[in-house]
Amino acid sequence: MLRSAVLGLAMLGLGTAAAFAAGEEDSRSCTSNRNQNARIEACSRVIADQSVTPAARALAYRNRATAYNGKRLYGLAVLDVDEALKLSPQDQSALIQRGLALTRTGQFDRAGADYGEVLRLNPRNERAHYERGLMYERKGELAAALADFDAAIKLSPRYVLPRNSRGFVLAKLHRLDEAIAEYGEALRISPDYLWPHVNRGRAYEAKGEFERALADFKRVAGHGAQPRTEDEERAIATAKQELARLTKALAEGKAKTTPERRVALVIGNSAYAFAPALRNPANDAKTLAATLRALGFAEVREVYDAGLSELGKALKEFGDLATGADWAIIYYAGHGIEVAGVNYLIPVDAKLESQTHVEDEALPLSRLLGKVTAANKMQLVVLDACRNNPFVGRMKRSGRETRAISRGLASIEPESGVLVAYAARDGTTALDGEAANSPYAEALVKYIAEPGLEISLLFRKVRDEVYTRTGRQQEPFTYGSLPAQPFYFKR
């Protein structure tokens, strides 16, 4: 029932044009229009036309799913592929589109099953190898990603996308010369493909070859060809940002390949004045702070049982400390709350007697995100703030108050380059456990100290361990994205 309602709303929301019968022009536009909105409208008219054949309707569902993926409407893409597969169960392209949408939403097992089914139907499907490689890369399984990219290239030597992605993974592994060579091969095949220039520029910068890096960024930033796809627009915007950042760093003498300067702010709030004390946060924060110091962080500032004023002061000072640093990390353990989609961290002196007091007595998560963005490379916020919250049940609501208060924290979409890690995914709560440290803090400290563990795989391992140890009651989750370069807490 819900599926039908969502699909129906998707078509109705496109306007009354969808009610008209589809013609040849709609069929062509549904198949190949580069404008995603126009493509969705055309496909919707084809789907609504009762005279089209089941095969044509299946194709329209698949093409509309492709457009939804292009607009990052992944839930709608999955629904459309489900409909397409009812009509054409072995549609390999539809399976790939669903796998892509599932990958983008972190449903890696389901995505892998779709790609596996495509390769069972056709072991020589290079696109399935490529997309599965991207899935493995997102999971942090870099060796598996390289194997799939290699398979795609072997099947289709001029297939440029896996070459660029292969270079991306090699850079993550700090095999920079190999990465640069792979980007060069991609550009030999397709000189106008923009992303290899951007990624090669980052690799050159990591090697300290700044002039070459600037040349690659400038080439993309000055790209004037029209019309542009959304992917090209993103590449150009990224190149402009990288060019401005590196130019400024060179002018200020801050561009370097010397050891990175890393700073952290660690906060543990346990002793709440108007709520029962929490056992773990102070212990968790102390353990993590000691671990970060042992890993060579230049400065680790610790704040315990902080009220609103003290938290504000600590964040202000940390923002100054983070400016110009390579890594800036904030770890917070304690109570948090979500009100109407906005996340707040709760100081120990908060009373929160009314829902209207939240904005006055708590600290919005956006304040933390704003401070880590002062760093040049790694910008990370880790929140072990998803515990069951005693404030929620007792907070009074005014007669006109309609904002919802939910358990756990709300999902977020931080700006590019910022990574946010939750101890428990949005809408769920974390467990304190029975030991001195929470299950999340124990796993985090364990894997941070593991040598050679790239950060994307690190958080995947944390997720798996916590999920298993808590009997699948708690699933850590990460939000946001990082640049192409690899990040290691310990080499």
Secondary structure, DSSP 8 states (H G I E B T S, - for coil): -HHHHHHHHHHHTT-GGGGS---HHHHHHHHH-SSHHHHHHHHHHHHH-TTS-HHHHHHHHHHHHHHHHHTT-HHHHHHHHHHHHHH-TT-HHHHHHHHHHHHHTT-HHHHHHHHHHHHHH-TT-HHHHHHHHHHHHHHT-HHHHHHHHHHHHHH-TT-HHHHHHHHHHHHHTT-HHHHHHHHHHHHHH-TT-SHHHHHHHHHHHHHT-HHHHHHHHHHHHT---SS--HHHHHHHHHHHHHHHHHHHHHHTT----S---EEEEEEE----TTS---SSHHHHHHHHHHHHHHTT-SEEEEEES--HHHHHHHHHHHHHHHTT-SEEEEEEES-EEEETTEEEE--TT----BGGGHHHHSEEHHHHHHHHTTSSSEEEEEEE--S--HHHHH-B--TT----EESS-------TTEEEEESS-TT------SSSS-HHHHHHHHHHTSTT-BHHHHHHHHHHHHHHHTTTS---EEEE---SS--BS--
